[in-house]
Amino acid sequence: MQEEFDVVVVGGGPGGTMAAKFAAEEGLKVLVLEKDREIGIPVRCGEAVGGAGLKEFIPNPDGMPMIASTVKTFRLISPNGTIVESSAEGSGYVLHRKMFDQELALMAIRSGAKIQTRSYVTGLTFDGDYVSGVKYRYQSEEERTVKAKVVVAADGVEGRVGRWAGFKTVIKMKDMETCYQAHLANIDVKDGVIDFFLSTEKCPGGYIWVFPKGDGQANVGIGISGKYSGKKSPKKYLDEYIAEKFPNASEITTTLGGVPCTESMSELSGNGIVLVGDTAHQVNPMTGGGIVNAMKAGRIAGKVIGEAIRKNDVSKKMLSNYDKEWKKTVGKLNDRFYKVKEFTAKLTDGQLNQTAEILVKMPPEKRTLFNVFKTAVRFQPKLIWEVTKIFLG
């Protein structure tokens, strides 16, 4: 017997589960299909998240088991070792990502959504030019079909669902950050202090991060522009950094993957389908952070889908209200960040050192993110207005 739901979400990450939660709260029958055996694996990110964005969904995260560390200070480290330190009290958290993703899944379930793991989606079904459902295999059994009024493609950077529906999701090599991360133990790091190391020589087109997780542990990772990864792998760059900075470290886990640090997609919805999260290029292109953006996109999508189904209109025209709201609230900021990223990625080590030397002379209270970006783009003054619009709206 063929299954039937109002909404089928492909992918159980933050974007998918938030789309499921908010669609279920609209009174819809929602199914989430996750290919892995459990929600939250594999962990493929630095696990840091902005505090303000997180609190839109979880108002009181402090003290929850999913919080590994509360960010109190961020430090920018230039190629010559100049440290620019700024207070960031309450501005972010380092997560236990598996626990975090499972908490979001529980939020969706409590709102009425059904989640099914070990469900590998193999294709879409169509009714004319409308997406009408998905085909999938459960625990490698024979293929099943589930009908849906709307399909949410939230299947990550490697996602195929959007492509099956005709979306152009290909990313330029230079905009695909190639990332490698090690969860290290037995290292000397300060809890609550996150580091970003910048160097065109040691991490071209990206940066190295150190995100403490308590008890002498931290996620230490690197992201470099895809156009450089063929010359030297991110693992080699990171191995050299770890050998220099943390010679006594032990590896607990390692992970690798790609992060789409690109411009917003021009279209996020079609007849009977919307795209959410990494597959929709919704990552902040400057930082590579995508967790909160995916959650925000999922919230918008869930609400728009609810309205569309109530009006019995799941056309591209109706669902494009999601595109419009995304562009208005987050997408326009991402596009501005992309312009700034394109410039800062070209800064030489000498220019990065100069920028750090200017910032370190500022009083601590003046070392805001706005002033960091404004100082960095002084080599191209016309970008100062873009930076201003990022922070002033």
Summary of the structure (lengths in Angstrom):
residues: 393
radius of gyration: 21.2
end to end distance: 51.2
largest distance: 69.7
contacts: 1409
relative contact order: 0.17
helix: 36%
strand: 30%
